[in-house]
Amino acid sequence: MDLSSLNIVVLLASLMVAATPILMAAIGELVVEKAGVLNLGVEGMMITGAVSGFAIAVSTGNPLIGMVAAVIAGAALALIFAILTQGLMANQVASGLSLTLFGLGVSALVGQGFVGVVPPRTPKLDFGPLSDIPVLGQIFFRHDMLVYVSLLMVLAVWYFLTRTRAGRILRAVGENHHSAHALGYRVKRVRVLAILFGGGCAGLGGAYLSLVRVPQWTEGMTAGAGWIALAIVVFASWRPGRALLGAYLFGGIMVLQLNLQAAGFSIPVEYLSMSPYLVTILVLVIMSSNRARITLAAPGSLGQSFHAAG
């Protein structure tokens, strides 16, 4: 075991990369749940975005086009969920689980021809002198564009939900859809738009996994990242800032366990590999111990179908 090989600066820089796909999926799902919809299909949308983005990026030679395709693919899968739950009034939990299974199956089929293929490289942003600042430059200013986009998404969603009329309408729909409908707001339209946004974010997070985080296609490569994103939304009490902290916590543990494996840590690899998920479960158990807090923080109409009266 050689702990001297662990570089804290590299660990912190890698943490930001590891947390980015989970943060994107979590912030999208946060908006969906704020609208009162529970979409358990995040894993399926992420893996669909991963394979779609990879396939298009390889075919065109342009990773940015691949990421746009991933957003569209994730939103398309979310549209199926929206039609089922908002149009046909299907059960949200069952529809979300079906969406995950569907996404995993489709991605395995589409991805067969891309195993072992190297995708085009996603360039990192050039911040000039800022990148050369000791320690801080390597941690914060040597990443690709989507790392910073994910941080801007957190800020934008916070501003949207708390400072804009449209954000207040979305929150009103999530808190009490019948009251929102009585005030003249189009509940289903708001929910469908939120679902599409969440699907696009999940698809982009999946593409980040296959094009940047682990630049290759492997069947099932999301490895539960979508479920972690769902857990982070609860951990964050449906607040964007806390979602950022939760994603970075999970990303930090993931990076740490990989580096501990490389350092030859005496704990079996299987235990180290499961540690990020165990910590997530532990945090959720601690959070759920205060049921009153969770109940107050959760949107009042979460998971409930809307039936317009009359």
C-alpha positions in Angstrom: 0.0 0.0 0.0 1.5 3.3 -1.1 -0.6 6.3 0.1 2.1 8.7 -1.0 0.9 8.2 -4.6 -2.4 10.0 -3.7 -2.3 13.5 -5.0 -4.9 15.7 -3.3 -4.9 18.3 -6.1 -5.6 15.6 -8.7 -8.3 14.1 -6.5 -10.1 17.4 -6.2 -9.9 18.0 -9.9 -11.1 14.5 -10.7 -14.0 14.9 -8.2 -15.5 17.7 -10.3 -15.4 15.5 -13.4 -16.9 12.4 -11.5 -19.7 14.5 -10.0 -20.8 16.2 -13.3 -23.0 13.5 -14.9 -24.7 12.8 -11.5 -25.2 16.5 -10.9 -26.8 17.0 -14.3 -29.2 14.2 -13.9 -30.0 15.2 -10.3 -30.7 18.9 -11.2 -33.0 17.8 -14.0 -34.9 15.4 -11.7 -35.2 18.1 -9.1 -37.1 20.3 -11.5 -39.3 17.3 -12.5 -40.2 16.6 -8.8 -40.7 20.2 -8.0 -43.5 20.0 -10.6 -45.0 17.1 -8.7 -43.9 14.3 -10.9 -41.8 11.3 -9.8 -39.8 9.9 -12.7 -37.9 6.8 -11.7 -36.6 6.4 -15.3 -33.5 8.6 -14.8 -31.2 5.6 -15.2 -32.8 4.6 -18.5 -32.6 8.2 -19.8 -29.0 8.4 -18.8 -27.9 5.2 -20.5 -29.9 6.2 -23.6 -28.2 9.5 -23.7 -24.8 7.8 -23.2 -25.2 5.4 -26.2 -26.9 8.1 -28.4 -24.3 10.7 -27.7 -21.5 8.2 -28.2 -22.9 6.9 -31.5 -23.5 10.3 -33.0 -20.1 11.7 -31.8 -18.3 8.7 -33.4 -20.3 9.0 -36.6 -19.8 12.8 -37.0 -16.4 13.1 -35.3 -17.9 16.0 -33.3 -18.5 15.4 -29.5 -20.7 18.5 -29.2 -23.1 17.2 -31.8 -23.1 13.9 -29.9 -24.0 15.7 -26.7 -26.9 17.6 -28.5 -28.1 14.2 -29.7 -28.0 12.8 -26.2 -30.1 15.7 -24.9 -32.7 14.9 -27.7 -32.6 11.2 -26.9 -33.1 11.7 -23.2 -35.9 14.1 -23.9 -37.5 11.7 -26.3 -37.5 8.9 -23.7 -38.9 11.4 -21.2 -41.7 12.3 -23.7 -42.8 8.7 -23.7 -43.0 8.9 -19.9 -45.0 12.2 -20.2 -47.5 10.7 -22.6 -48.0 7.7 -20.3 -48.4 9.6 -17.1 -49.8 12.9 -18.1 -51.8 11.8 -21.2 -52.9 8.2 -20.4 -52.7 8.7 -16.6 -50.5 5.7 -16.1 -48.9 5.0 -12.7 -45.8 7.2 -12.4 -43.7 4.6 -10.4 -44.5 1.7 -12.8 -43.9 3.9 -15.9 -40.6 5.2 -14.6 -39.3 1.7 -13.8 -40.5 0.5 -17.3 -38.6 3.5 -18.8 -35.4 2.4 -17.1 -35.7 -1.2 -18.3 -36.5 0.0 -21.8 -33.5 2.4 -21.9 -31.2 -0.4 -20.7 -32.4 -2.7 -23.4 -32.3 -0.2 -26.2 -28.9 1.0 -25.3 -27.5 -2.6 -25.2 -28.9 -3.2 -28.7 -27.7 0.1 -30.2 -24.3 -0.1 -28.5 -23.3 -3.5 -29.9 -21.4 -2.0 -32.8 -19.6 0.6 -30.7 -17.8 -1.6 -28.2 -14.1 -0.9 -28.3 -14.5 2.2 -30.4 -12.6 5.4 -29.3 -14.8 8.5 -29.4 -13.5 11.9 -30.6 -11.8 13.9 -27.8 -13.8 16.5 -26.0 -11.6 19.6 -25.7 -10.9 21.4 -22.5 -11.5 25.1 -22.1 -8.5 27.4 -22.2 -8.5 29.9 -19.3 -5.1 31.2 -20.1 -3.2 32.5 -17.1 -5.8 31.2 -14.7 -4.9 27.6 -15.6 -1.4 28.2 -14.5 -2.3 29.3 -11.0 -0.7 26.9 -8.5 -3.2 24.4 -7.1 -6.3 26.4 -7.9 -5.6 26.4 -11.6 -5.3 22.7 -11.8 -8.4 22.1 -9.7 -10.8 24.7 -11.2 -9.6 25.9 -14.6 -8.5 22.8 -16.6 -11.9 21.1 -17.3 -14.1 20.7 -20.3 -17.1 23.0 -21.0 -19.7 20.7 -19.4 -18.2 20.8 -15.9 -18.9 24.6 -15.9 -22.2 24.1 -17.7 -23.3 21.8 -14.8 -22.4 24.5 -12.2 -24.3 27.1 -14.2 -27.3 24.8 -14.4 -27.4 24.7 -10.6 -27.4 28.5 -10.5 -29.9 28.8 -13.3 -32.4 26.3 -11.8 -32.1 28.1 -8.4 -32.8 31.4 -10.0 -35.6 30.0 -12.1 -37.4 28.4 -9.1 -37.0 31.3 -6.7 -36.9 34.4 -8.8 -39.1 34.0 -11.8 -42.8 33.8 -12.3 -42.6 30.6 -14.4 -40.6 29.0 -11.6 -43.2 30.0 -9.0 -45.9 28.5 -11.2 -44.0 25.3 -11.5 -43.6 25.1 -7.7 -47.3 25.9 -7.3 -48.2 23.0 -9.6 -46.0 20.7 -7.5 -47.3 21.9 -4.2 -51.0 21.7 -5.0 -52.0 20.9 -8.6 -55.7 21.4 -8.0 -55.2 24.9 -6.6 -52.9 25.8 -9.4 -55.5 24.6 -11.9 -58.2 26.7 -10.2 -56.0 29.7 -10.7 -55.9 29.1 -14.4 -52.4 27.4 -14.7 -52.1 24.6 -17.2 -50.9 21.8 -14.9 -50.2 19.2 -17.5 -48.3 21.5 -19.8 -46.1 22.6 -16.9 -45.4 19.0 -15.9 -44.7 17.9 -19.5 -42.1 20.7 -20.0 -40.5 19.8 -16.7 -40.3 16.1 -17.6 -38.7 17.0 -21.0 -36.2 19.2 -19.2 -35.3 16.4 -16.8 -34.9 13.9 -19.6 -32.6 16.3 -21.5 -30.4 16.8 -18.4 -30.3 13.0 -17.8 -29.4 12.4 -21.4 -26.6 15.0 -21.3 -25.3 13.4 -18.1 -25.2 10.0 -19.8 -23.3 11.4 -22.8 -20.8 13.0 -20.4 -20.1 9.5 -19.0 -19.4 7.9 -22.3 -17.6 10.8 -24.0 -15.6 12.4 -21.2 -15.7 10.6 -17.8 -15.0 7.1 -19.3 -14.5 7.8 -23.0 -15.8 4.5 -24.3 -19.0 2.6 -24.6 -19.7 -0.3 -22.2 -23.1 -1.9 -21.7 -24.7 -0.7 -18.4 -21.9 1.8 -17.9 -24.2 4.2 -15.9 -23.9 1.6 -13.1 -26.7 3.0 -11.0 -25.8 6.7 -11.5 -29.4 7.5 -12.2 -30.6 6.0 -9.0 -27.9 7.9 -7.1 -29.2 11.1 -8.8 -32.7 10.3 -7.5 -31.3 9.7 -4.0 -29.4 13.0 -4.1 -32.6 14.9 -4.9 -34.1 13.6 -1.6 -30.8 14.2 0.2 -30.9 17.8 -1.0 -34.4 18.4 0.2 -35.3 19.5 -3.3 -32.8 22.4 -3.2 -30.3 23.0 -6.1 -27.4 24.1 -3.8 -27.7 21.0 -1.7 -27.9 18.8 -4.8 -24.6 20.2 -5.8 -23.1 19.2 -2.5 -24.6 15.8 -2.7 -23.3 15.1 -6.2 -19.8 16.3 -5.2 -19.9 14.1 -2.1 -20.7 11.1 -4.1 -18.2 12.0 -6.8 -15.5 12.5 -4.2 -16.1 9.1 -2.6 -16.0 7.5 -6.0 -12.7 9.1 -7.0 -11.2 8.3 -3.6 -12.1 4.6 -3.8 -10.6 4.3 -7.3 -7.3 5.9 -6.1 -7.3 3.7 -3.0 -7.5 0.7 -5.3 -4.6 2.0 -7.4 -2.6 2.6 -4.2 -3.0 -1.1 -3.2 -5.2 -0.4 -0.2 -5.6 -3.6 1.8 -9.4 -3.5 1.8 -10.9 -5.9 -0.9 -11.7 -4.1 -4.2 -15.3 -5.2 -3.9 -15.8 -3.3 -0.7 -14.1 -0.2 -2.1 -16.3 -0.3 -5.2 -19.5 -0.4 -3.2 -18.4 2.3 -0.8 -20.0 5.3 -2.7 -23.4 3.5 -2.7 -23.1 2.5 1.0 -22.4 6.1 1.9 -25.3 7.3 -0.1 -27.6 4.8 1.6 -26.2 5.9 5.0 -26.9 9.5 4.3 -30.4 8.7 3.2 -31.1 6.8 6.3 -29.9 9.7 8.4 -32.0 12.1 6.4 -35.1 10.0 6.6 -34.8 9.7 10.4 -36.3 13.2 10.5 -39.6 12.4 8.7 -41.1 15.8 9.5 -38.4 17.6 7.7 -38.7 15.4 4.6 -42.5 15.8 4.6 -42.3 19.5 4.8 -39.6 19.8 2.1 -41.2 17.4 -0.4 -43.6 18.9 -3.0 -47.2 18.4 -1.8 -48.4 16.8 -5.0 -45.3 14.6 -5.7 -46.2 11.4 -7.5 -49.9 12.3 -7.7 -51.8 12.2 -11.0 -53.7 15.3 -12.0 -57.4 14.9 -13.1 -59.0 18.2 -14.2 -62.4 18.6 -12.7 -65.4 19.2 -15.0 
